[in-house]
Amino acid sequence: MKILIIGFTKIKYMPYLNFYFDNINKKNEIHILYWNRDLKGEDLTKFENVIFHEFRCFQKDDISKITKIRSFIKYKKFAKEILKKNNFDFVIVLHTLPGVLISNVLFKEYLQKYILDYRDSTYEWFFPFKKRIGRLVKNSKYTFVSSKGFVKYLPDLEKHKIYISHNLLLDSLNHRKDREKEFAFSDRIRISFWGFIRQKELNISIIDKISKDNRFELHYYGREQQIAFELKEHVNNNEIKNVFFHGEYRPEDRYKFIQNTDLIHNIYFDRNSMLSMGNKYYDGIIFKIPQLCMKDSYMGQRAMLNGIGLECDPFKADFTDAIFSYYRSLQLDQFNKNCDMELECVLKEYQTGEQIINECTL
């Protein structure tokens, strides 16, 4: 088979690519289309015998959607040319937005010959977009969602072919005991965030409350663009001494800084992230680290239900007191068992997805 995986950013910023790539029969001819947004190189040596289609167009991530339209149009043209020039047997679309951009080609030439990966509900308020997503799901072979919270946006009649694609990095399972062996104790409770740093107002509120409470430290690990620079400036201008920025990291670097982490900052607050499942949720249950999630978010509700984290509200005055009380009341034996049970549940759904992808690409 000739298979195309369509991405919407650089390879290293698409960890969910591994869920699909690792389960495709490598006897197939595999192509990957990706968007190089910063025009810098990256290490692609792990992808042996893969044909890459690089869309080069500079694009900042933390700018308004409207200002990205011109780049989206260029991406659409590039992707459509790749699809039309090659006679692919199967296509995997790694995001809803590129799916919408190339939907006419998918409907015309790849009916029931593609997988749609749904991981963003940002535009569901716009009826024409929502309608197009429904059609994409209907005409797909299968649709995967990165969170059960998204299922409510998809057609009821198509629920039989909707599955979960957990953002699980399998290599993490090989390092599950690293934190237990090398954990570094501290007098302060260390809260760590890792990933792309965004949502300025939310993080300003978190930083300001942590800065006034010497029981805590707050650490940010991740690539830095405008919002991160503004957060760092806020920290410097206010001479905040217990908030730290460590810059971009490689996925395997997590195995080092989890040893210096007591709680995971997994707090997001926007339309999409209130329903999503982030990578840090899985890191929490794999490495057995309690996590902080936004109150009334899907991750927060799931964390509370499964006893692996705390729902909290950074905009409330008792934010740090609630965290301190939660952390000091943890019963570690029960917490560790809860992480094991939730991980087992996640792995079962993950393995079902693996089987489906393998069957589609035999």
C-alpha positions as CSV (number, residue, x, y, z in Angstrom):
1,M,0.0,0.0,0.0
2,K,0.9,3.6,-0.5
3,I,0.0,5.6,2.6
4,L,0.1,9.3,3.3
5,I,0.0,10.8,6.8
6,I,-1.0,14.5,6.8
7,G,0.3,16.7,9.6
8,F,-0.2,20.3,10.4
9,T,3.0,21.3,12.1
10,K,6.6,20.1,12.5
11,I,7.2,16.4,13.2
12,K,8.6,17.0,16.7
13,Y,5.5,18.9,17.7
14,M,3.2,16.0,16.7
15,P,3.8,13.3,19.3
16,Y,0.4,11.9,18.3
17,L,1.9,10.9,15.0
18,N,3.6,8.0,16.7
19,F,0.2,6.4,17.5
20,Y,-0.4,5.9,13.7
21,F,3.2,5.6,12.4
22,D,4.2,2.9,14.8
23,N,1.2,0.7,13.9
24,I,1.5,0.9,10.1
25,N,3.0,-2.1,8.4
26,K,6.5,-0.9,7.4
27,K,6.3,-2.9,4.2
28,N,4.1,-0.2,2.9
29,E,5.3,2.9,1.1
30,I,4.8,5.6,3.7
31,H,4.7,9.3,3.0
32,I,4.5,12.1,5.6
33,L,3.4,15.6,4.8
34,Y,4.3,18.2,7.5
35,W,4.5,22.0,8.0
36,N,7.8,23.4,8.9
37,R,6.6,26.6,10.6
38,D,9.9,28.0,11.9
39,L,11.9,27.1,8.8
40,K,14.5,25.3,11.1
41,G,15.7,21.7,10.6
42,E,14.8,18.8,12.7
43,D,16.1,15.2,13.2
44,L,14.0,12.8,11.1
45,T,16.4,9.9,11.2
46,K,14.0,7.7,13.2
47,F,11.7,7.5,10.2
48,E,13.5,5.0,8.0
49,N,12.4,4.6,4.4
50,V,9.8,7.4,4.7
51,I,9.1,9.9,1.9
52,F,8.7,13.4,3.3
53,H,6.7,16.3,1.8
54,E,7.8,19.4,3.6
55,F,5.6,22.5,3.4
56,R,7.9,25.5,4.3
57,C,6.0,28.6,5.4
58,F,7.0,30.7,8.4
59,Q,4.1,30.9,10.9
60,K,4.0,31.9,14.6
61,D,1.8,29.7,16.7
62,D,0.5,32.3,19.2
63,I,-1.2,34.7,16.9
64,S,-4.9,35.0,16.0
65,K,-6.5,32.5,13.7
66,I,-7.5,35.2,11.2
67,T,-3.9,36.2,10.6
68,K,-3.1,32.6,9.7
69,I,-5.6,32.4,6.8
70,R,-3.1,33.2,4.1
71,S,-0.8,30.5,5.4
72,F,-3.7,28.0,5.6
73,I,-4.6,28.7,1.9
74,K,-1.0,28.0,0.9
75,Y,-1.0,24.8,2.9
76,K,-4.2,23.7,1.3
77,K,-2.8,24.2,-2.2
78,F,0.4,22.3,-1.3
79,A,-1.5,19.4,0.3
80,K,-4.0,19.1,-2.6
81,E,-1.2,18.9,-5.1
82,I,0.5,16.1,-3.1
83,L,-2.8,14.1,-3.0
84,K,-3.5,14.6,-6.7
85,K,0.0,13.8,-7.9
86,N,0.1,10.5,-6.0
87,N,-2.3,7.7,-6.1
88,F,-2.4,6.9,-2.4
89,D,-4.3,3.8,-1.2
90,F,-4.9,5.3,2.3
91,V,-4.6,8.6,4.0
92,I,-4.4,9.5,7.7
93,V,-5.3,13.2,8.5
94,L,-3.8,14.2,11.8
95,H,-6.0,17.2,12.6
96,T,-9.5,18.5,11.9
97,L,-8.4,21.8,10.2
98,P,-6.3,20.2,7.4
99,G,-9.1,17.7,7.0
100,V,-11.5,20.5,6.3
101,L,-9.0,22.3,4.0
102,I,-8.6,19.2,1.8
103,S,-12.1,17.8,2.3
104,N,-13.2,18.1,-1.3
105,V,-10.3,15.9,-2.5
106,L,-11.0,13.4,0.3
107,F,-14.7,13.2,-0.7
108,K,-13.9,12.8,-4.4
109,E,-10.9,10.5,-4.4
110,Y,-10.5,8.9,-1.0
111,L,-14.0,8.0,0.1
112,Q,-13.8,5.5,3.0
113,K,-10.0,5.4,2.4
114,Y,-8.9,7.8,5.1
115,I,-8.8,8.1,8.9
116,L,-9.7,11.4,10.5
117,D,-8.0,12.3,13.7
118,Y,-10.2,14.8,15.6
119,R,-8.4,16.8,18.3
120,D,-9.7,20.3,18.2
121,S,-13.2,21.7,18.8
122,T,-12.2,25.4,18.4
123,Y,-14.3,26.1,15.3
124,E,-17.4,24.0,16.2
125,W,-19.4,27.1,17.0
126,F,-19.3,27.9,13.2
127,F,-22.1,25.8,11.7
128,P,-20.6,25.3,8.2
129,F,-17.4,24.1,9.8
130,K,-19.3,21.7,12.1
131,K,-21.3,20.4,9.2
132,R,-18.1,19.8,7.1
133,I,-16.6,17.8,10.1
134,G,-19.8,15.7,10.2
135,R,-19.4,14.9,6.6
136,L,-15.7,14.1,7.1
137,V,-16.6,11.6,9.8
138,K,-19.3,10.0,7.7
139,N,-17.0,9.5,4.8
140,S,-14.0,8.3,6.8
141,K,-13.1,4.7,7.2
142,Y,-12.6,5.4,10.9
143,T,-12.4,8.5,13.1
144,F,-10.3,8.8,16.1
145,V,-10.8,11.4,18.8
146,S,-8.0,12.4,21.3
147,S,-10.6,12.8,24.0
148,K,-14.1,11.4,24.7
149,G,-15.1,15.0,25.5
150,F,-15.1,15.7,21.8
151,V,-17.6,12.9,20.9
152,K,-20.6,15.1,21.6
153,Y,-19.7,17.2,18.5
154,L,-19.7,14.3,16.1
155,P,-22.7,12.7,14.3
156,D,-24.6,10.2,16.5
157,L,-25.1,7.9,13.5
158,E,-21.4,7.5,13.1
159,K,-20.5,6.7,16.7
160,H,-19.9,3.0,15.8
161,K,-16.7,3.9,14.0
162,I,-15.3,6.5,16.4
163,Y,-12.4,5.4,18.7
164,I,-10.0,7.0,21.1
165,S,-6.4,7.9,20.1
166,H,-4.7,8.5,23.4
167,N,-1.6,10.9,23.3
168,L,0.5,8.2,24.9
169,L,4.3,8.1,24.3
170,L,5.0,4.4,24.7
171,D,8.7,5.0,25.4
172,S,7.5,6.6,28.7
173,L,6.4,3.1,29.9
174,N,10.1,2.0,29.8
175,H,11.0,4.8,32.3
176,R,8.1,4.4,34.7
177,K,10.3,3.8,37.7
178,D,12.8,6.5,36.9
179,R,11.1,9.0,39.2
180,E,10.8,6.5,42.0
181,K,14.5,5.7,41.8
182,E,15.9,9.2,41.3
183,F,13.4,11.5,43.0
184,A,14.9,14.6,44.5
185,F,13.2,15.9,47.6
186,S,12.6,19.5,48.2
187,D,11.4,21.8,51.0
188,R,9.0,23.4,48.6
189,I,6.2,21.8,46.6
190,R,7.4,21.9,42.9
191,I,4.7,22.4,40.3
192,S,5.9,21.8,36.7
193,F,4.4,22.6,33.4
194,W,5.8,21.1,30.2
195,G,4.7,21.7,26.6
196,F,3.9,24.8,24.5
197,I,3.4,27.7,26.8
198,R,0.2,29.6,26.0
199,Q,-2.9,31.2,27.6
200,K,-1.3,34.3,29.1
201,E,-4.1,35.5,31.5
202,L,-4.5,32.1,33.0
203,N,-0.8,31.7,33.7
204,I,-0.4,35.2,35.0
205,S,-3.0,34.4,37.6
206,I,-1.2,31.1,38.5
207,I,2.2,32.9,38.6
208,D,0.9,35.7,40.8
209,K,-0.6,33.4,43.3
210,I,2.4,31.0,43.5
211,S,4.7,34.0,43.8
212,K,3.0,35.0,47.1
213,D,3.3,31.6,48.6
214,N,6.7,30.3,49.6
215,R,5.4,26.8,50.0
216,F,5.7,26.4,46.2
217,E,7.9,26.7,43.2
218,L,6.6,26.8,39.6
219,H,8.7,25.6,36.7
220,Y,7.9,25.9,33.0
221,Y,9.6,23.6,30.4
222,G,8.8,24.2,26.8
223,R,9.3,26.2,23.6
224,E,8.9,29.9,24.1
225,Q,7.2,32.3,21.8
226,Q,5.5,35.7,22.5
227,I,3.3,34.6,25.4
228,A,6.2,32.9,27.2
229,F,8.4,36.0,26.7
230,E,5.6,38.1,28.2
231,L,5.3,35.7,31.2
232,K,9.1,35.8,31.7
233,E,9.0,39.6,31.6
234,H,6.2,39.7,34.2
235,V,8.3,37.5,36.5
236,N,11.4,39.6,36.0
237,N,9.6,42.9,36.4
238,N,7.9,41.8,39.6
239,E,11.1,40.2,41.0
240,I,9.4,36.9,41.5
241,K,11.9,34.4,42.9
242,N,10.0,31.1,42.9
243,V,9.0,30.8,39.2
244,F,11.4,29.5,36.6
245,F,11.6,29.0,32.8
246,H,13.8,26.3,31.4
247,G,13.3,26.5,27.7
248,E,12.6,23.9,25.0
249,Y,13.2,20.3,25.7
250,R,13.3,17.0,23.9
251,P,10.6,14.3,24.8
252,E,13.1,12.2,26.6
253,D,14.2,15.1,28.8
254,R,10.9,14.6,30.7
255,Y,12.5,11.6,32.4
256,K,14.9,14.0,34.1
257,F,12.7,16.9,35.2
258,I,9.9,14.6,36.5
259,Q,12.4,13.7,39.2
260,N,12.1,17.3,40.4
261,T,8.4,17.5,40.1
262,D,5.8,17.1,42.9
263,L,2.7,18.2,41.0
264,I,1.9,18.7,37.3
265,H,0.5,22.0,36.0
266,N,-2.1,20.6,33.6
267,I,-4.4,23.6,33.8
268,Y,-5.9,25.1,30.6
269,F,-8.9,27.3,30.1
270,D,-10.4,27.8,26.7
271,R,-13.2,26.2,24.6
272,N,-11.1,23.4,23.2
273,S,-8.8,22.5,26.2
274,M,-11.8,22.3,28.5
275,L,-12.7,19.1,26.6
276,S,-9.3,17.8,25.5
277,M,-6.9,15.3,26.9
278,G,-3.3,16.6,27.1
279,N,-0.1,14.7,27.0
280,K,0.6,15.6,30.7
281,Y,-2.5,13.6,31.8
282,Y,-0.8,10.4,30.6
283,D,2.6,11.5,32.0
284,G,0.8,11.9,35.4
285,I,-0.6,8.3,35.5
286,I,2.6,6.8,34.0
287,F,5.0,8.5,36.4
288,K,2.6,8.6,39.2
289,I,2.6,12.3,39.7
290,P,-0.6,14.1,41.0
291,Q,-1.8,16.7,38.5
292,L,-3.7,19.9,38.7
293,C,-6.5,20.4,36.2
294,M,-9.0,23.2,35.5
295,K,-12.2,23.1,37.4
296,D,-15.1,21.6,35.3
297,S,-12.8,20.6,32.5
298,Y,-13.0,17.1,31.1
299,M,-9.5,16.2,32.4
300,G,-10.3,17.6,35.8
301,Q,-13.5,15.6,36.1
302,R,-11.7,12.5,34.9
303,A,-8.8,13.1,37.3
304,M,-11.1,13.5,40.3
305,L,-13.2,10.5,39.3
306,N,-10.1,8.3,39.1
307,G,-8.4,9.8,42.1
308,I,-5.2,10.9,40.2
309,G,-5.5,14.7,40.5
310,L,-7.3,17.8,41.6
311,E,-9.7,20.2,40.0
312,C,-8.8,23.8,40.9
313,D,-9.5,27.4,39.8
314,P,-6.5,29.7,39.5
315,F,-8.8,32.7,39.5
316,K,-9.9,32.0,43.1
317,A,-8.2,33.4,46.2
318,D,-7.8,30.0,47.8
319,F,-6.0,28.5,44.8
320,T,-2.7,27.7,46.6
321,D,-4.3,26.7,49.9
322,A,-6.5,24.2,48.1
323,I,-3.5,22.7,46.3
324,F,-1.5,22.5,49.6
325,S,-4.3,20.8,51.4
326,Y,-4.8,18.3,48.6
327,Y,-1.1,17.5,48.4
328,R,-0.6,17.1,52.1
329,S,-3.7,14.8,52.3
330,L,-2.6,12.4,49.6
331,Q,-2.5,8.8,50.5
332,L,0.3,7.6,48.2
333,D,-0.4,3.9,48.2
334,Q,-4.0,4.5,47.1
335,F,-2.9,7.2,44.6
336,N,-0.4,4.8,43.0
337,K,-3.0,2.1,42.7
338,N,-5.4,4.7,41.1
339,C,-2.7,5.6,38.5
340,D,-2.2,1.9,37.7
341,M,-5.9,1.3,37.2
342,E,-6.3,4.4,34.9
343,L,-3.3,3.5,32.9
344,E,-4.6,0.0,32.4
345,C,-7.9,1.4,31.1
346,V,-6.0,3.8,28.7
347,L,-3.8,1.0,27.4
348,K,-6.8,-1.2,26.6
349,E,-8.3,1.6,24.4
350,Y,-4.9,2.3,22.9
351,Q,-4.5,-1.3,21.9
352,T,-7.9,-1.3,20.3
353,G,-6.8,1.6,18.2
354,E,-3.5,-0.1,17.3
355,Q,-5.4,-3.1,15.9
356,I,-7.7,-0.9,13.8
357,I,-4.7,1.0,12.2
358,N,-2.9,-2.2,11.6
359,E,-5.9,-3.7,9.8
360,C,-6.4,-0.6,7.7
361,T,-2.9,-0.6,6.4
362,L,-2.2,-4.3,5.8
